[in-house]
Amino acid sequence: MTYLVMLVFFAEVNSDFFEFAHKYQQKGYTWEYVGKTPAEPGYPHLEVLDSENNPVFFYQLFAPQK
């Protein structure tokens, strides 16, 4: 039960991000691994803290190749 509450809370807190990602995936964007990348304010991402408590992300949406 605790995991379900945590999952619902996580989804609710990050709903803007999930809506953004879904919209762009429908346009053909795909997730690609970019390695440990410093997180920038204003850029949609799900960040984690590295060992020095710096916000980072590992995956990014990329536009479809034409």
DOZA-611541 format. One line per 4 residues: number of its first residue (from 1); for each residue y negated, x negated, z of N, C-alpha, C. Coordinates in Angstrom, 1 decimal, m for minus. Atoms other than C-alpha are relative to their C-alpha. Layout:
NUM	Y/X/Z/Y/X/Z/Y/X/Z  ...
This chain:
1	1.2/m0.8/0.0/0.0/0.0/0.0/m1.3/m0.9/0.0  1.2/0.9/0.0/m2.4/m2.8/0.8/m0.3/m0.6/m1.3  0.2/0.6/1.3/m1.9/m4.4/m2.6/m0.6/1.0/m1.0  0.6/m1.0/0.9/m2.7/m1.1/m4.3/m1.5/0.2/0.3
5	1.5/m0.1/m0.4/m6.0/m0.8/m2.3/m0.8/m1.1/m0.5  0.7/1.2/0.5/m6.9/m4.3/m3.2/m0.2/0.0/m1.5  0.1/m0.1/1.4/m6.1/m3.7/m6.9/m1.1/1.0/m0.4  1.0/m1.1/0.3/m8.2/m0.5/m7.0/m1.4/m0.6/0.3
9	1.3/0.6/m0.4/m11.1/m2.3/m5.2/m0.4/m1.1/m1.1  0.3/1.0/1.0/m10.9/m5.3/m7.7/m0.4/0.7/m1.3  0.3/m0.7/1.3/m10.9/m2.9/m10.7/m1.4/0.6/0.1  1.2/m0.6/m0.2/m13.8/m1.0/m9.3/m1.2/m0.9/0.0
13	1.1/1.0/m0.2/m16.0/m4.0/m8.4/m0.2/m0.7/m1.4  0.1/0.7/1.3/m15.3/m5.5/m11.9/0.0/0.9/m1.2  m0.1/m1.0/1.1/m15.5/m2.3/m14.0/m0.9/m0.4/m1.1  0.9/0.3/1.1/m18.5/m3.5/m16.0/0.6/m1.1/m0.9
17	m0.6/1.0/0.8/m16.6/m6.6/m17.0/1.2/0.5/m0.9  m1.1/m0.5/0.7/m13.5/m4.7/m18.0/m0.4/0.9/m1.2  0.5/m0.8/1.1/m15.5/m2.2/m20.1/m0.6/m0.9/m1.1  0.5/1.0/1.0/m17.3/m5.2/m21.8/1.1/m0.6/m0.8
21	m1.1/0.6/0.6/m14.0/m6.9/m22.5/0.7/1.0/m1.0  m0.7/m0.9/0.8/m12.3/m3.8/m23.8/m0.8/0.3/m1.3  0.9/m0.3/1.2/m15.3/m3.0/m26.2/0.2/m1.1/m1.0  m0.1/1.1/0.9/m15.1/m6.5/m27.7/1.4/m0.2/m0.5
25	m1.4/0.1/0.5/m11.3/m6.5/m28.0/0.2/1.0/m1.1  m0.1/m1.0/1.0/m11.6/m3.3/m30.0/m0.7/m0.5/m1.3  0.7/0.6/1.2/m13.9/m5.3/m32.4/0.7/m1.2/m0.5  m0.8/1.1/0.6/m11.2/m7.9/m32.9/m0.2/m1.3/0.8
29	0.1/1.2/m0.8/m12.3/m10.5/m30.3/1.3/m0.2/0.8  m1.2/0.4/m0.7/m9.5/m12.4/m28.6/m0.3/m0.9/1.2  0.1/0.9/m1.1/m9.0/m14.2/m25.3/0.6/m1.3/m0.4  m0.5/1.4/0.2/m8.6/m18.0/m25.6/m0.3/m0.8/1.2
33	0.1/0.9/m1.1/m8.0/m20.6/m23.0/m1.0/m1.1/m0.3  1.1/1.0/0.2/m11.1/m22.9/m22.7/0.0/m1.1/1.1  0.0/1.0/m1.0/m10.1/m24.9/m19.7/m1.0/0.4/1.1  0.9/m0.3/m1.1/m12.1/m25.1/m16.5/m1.4/m0.2/m0.5
37	1.3/m0.1/0.5/m15.6/m24.1/m17.4/m1.0/0.5/1.0  0.9/m0.5/m1.0/m18.6/m23.8/m15.1/m0.5/1.4/m0.4  0.4/m1.4/0.3/m19.6/m20.1/m14.8/m1.6/0.0/0.0  1.5/m0.1/0.1/m23.2/m19.2/m15.9/m0.4/1.4/0.4
41	0.5/m1.4/m0.3/m25.2/m16.3/m14.4/m0.3/0.7/m1.3  0.4/m0.9/1.1/m25.6/m13.4/m16.8/1.1/0.0/m1.1  m1.1/0.0/1.0/m22.5/m14.3/m18.9/1.2/0.7/0.6  m1.1/m0.7/m0.6/m19.7/m11.8/m18.4/1.2/m0.8/0.1
45	m1.2/0.8/m0.3/m16.7/m13.5/m16.8/0.6/0.5/1.3  m0.7/m0.2/m1.3/m14.2/m13.2/m14.0/0.1/m1.4/0.5  0.0/1.3/m0.5/m14.9/m16.3/m11.9/0.9/m0.2/1.1  m0.8/0.4/m1.2/m12.8/m18.2/m9.4/m0.8/m1.2/0.5
49	0.7/1.2/m0.6/m14.0/m20.9/m7.1/1.0/m1.2/m0.1  m0.8/1.2/0.1/m12.7/m24.4/m7.7/0.1/m0.7/1.4  m0.2/0.7/m1.3/m11.8/m26.9/m4.9/m1.3/m0.4/0.7  1.3/0.4/m0.6/m15.5/m27.7/m4.4/m0.9/1.3/0.2
53	0.6/m1.3/m0.1/m16.4/m23.9/m4.2/m1.1/0.2/m1.1  0.8/m0.3/1.1/m18.1/m24.0/m7.6/0.6/1.1/m0.9  m0.6/m1.1/0.8/m17.7/m20.8/m9.7/0.4/m0.6/m1.4  m0.5/0.4/1.3/m15.6/m21.5/m12.9/0.8/1.2/m0.6
57	m0.9/m0.9/0.7/m13.7/m19.5/m15.5/0.9/m0.8/m1.0  m1.0/0.8/0.9/m10.7/m20.5/m17.8/0.2/0.7/m1.3  m0.3/m0.7/1.3/m10.6/m17.9/m20.6/m1.4/0.6/m0.4  1.2/m0.5/0.6/m13.3/m16.7/m23.0/0.3/0.9/m1.2
61	m0.2/m0.8/1.1/m13.6/m14.0/m25.6/m0.6/m0.7/m1.2  0.5/0.6/1.2/m14.0/m15.3/m29.2/0.0/1.0/m1.1  0.1/m0.9/1.1/m15.1/m13.5/m32.3/1.1/m0.3/m1.0  m1.0/0.2/1.0/m12.6/m12.9/m35.0/m0.4/m0.9/m1.1
65	0.3/1.0/1.0/m12.4/m15.6/m37.7/m0.1/0.8/m1.3  0.2/m0.7/1.3/m13.7/m14.4/m41.1/0.4/m0.9/m1.2
